[in-house]
Amino acid sequence: MPTFTSPVTVADLQTYLRDVSTDTTLLGFYQTLLDTATESVYTWLDRDYTALATKTDRFWGDDTEFYAPHYPAGSFVSWSYIDMNGFVTSLDISDLLIRANGYLVQAKTKRFVSGAEHAITYKQPATLVCPETVKQVIVEIAAQLFDESNQGAGTRGLLLATSNDGISTDRERFLDLSERHKEMLRPYKRYPV
């Protein structure tokens, strides 16, 4: 199962490829290509444009009343913290406010306790929309994957990272974004502050 939901439909990819096939096997392959391209782009951006996706942020409290979530928050699901003794305390989510279009969380009466690991689970806004430029890069990468696959023409060069712990070997495949794609995506990339 893919980590992210692709913002691009199979029909959009078919339009880009000028393909009108109704073969379910091929359409499933197209969906796999879109999922792979979406994973690559969203991972590089360090962003997820999936509306209503549930996210959990874990962070250390610092006795302030503000926290900047990794993704925009639309609504809260839960809030808890683990203190230095390992006790879990669940807090009321009605004490949390969404500020700055979901990019800032404020605790009204409680503070994010220092020395405690907080966990806030939230849903992204229902109105969250993937920018057209990001969708275009996903389509182009999916089309490139298709062109260079066994279905298309050949194979795409992948970087393999191998780790060997003496018992088993794990391999990960990383798709490189082209410099053109990186420049197109740069305005949407999340940079830590």
C-alpha positions, 0 to 999 in steps of 0.5 A: 500500500502506498504511503501517499495518495497520488493527487493525479488520476490514472485518466490524467496520466493516460491523457499525458501518454495519449493512451485510451486503453481500458486494460485493467492490468495496464491501468493498475500498472499506471496507478503503481507508477503514479504512486511511485512518482508521488512517493518520490516527489512528496519525499523530496518536498518533505510535504504531503498534499493529501486532504484529510490525511491523519498525521502524528507529530511527536516533539519535546515540550519547552513550556511554551504554548505554541508548536509548529506542526510538520503538516498543516493541521485542519482538526485535532484527533488527540493530544497526550504527553509522556513525562520523565517518569514514563506516565502517559497523560491524555489532554483535552484537544479542545484546549488546542487552537489552530493558527496561521492556516494550520501551520501553528498550534496554540494551547489555550490554558495548558503549555507544552510541558518541558521535558515531556514528549508530546504527541499531537494527532491531527487531520490535514485540512479538507481544503488542502489542494496539491499545486498544479506544478507538483502534479505536473512533475508527478505526471512527468516522472510517472511517464518517464517510469513507464517509458523506461519500464519493461512495458515501455522500452527499457529500465530506469537506472536506480540507485540502490542503498544496501544494508547488511546486518550479517543476517539479512540484506535490505535494499532500498531504491531511490528515484532521483528527481531531475534538476528541472523537476527540482527547480519546479518543486523548489517553491513548495519544498519544506525547509526546517526552521 
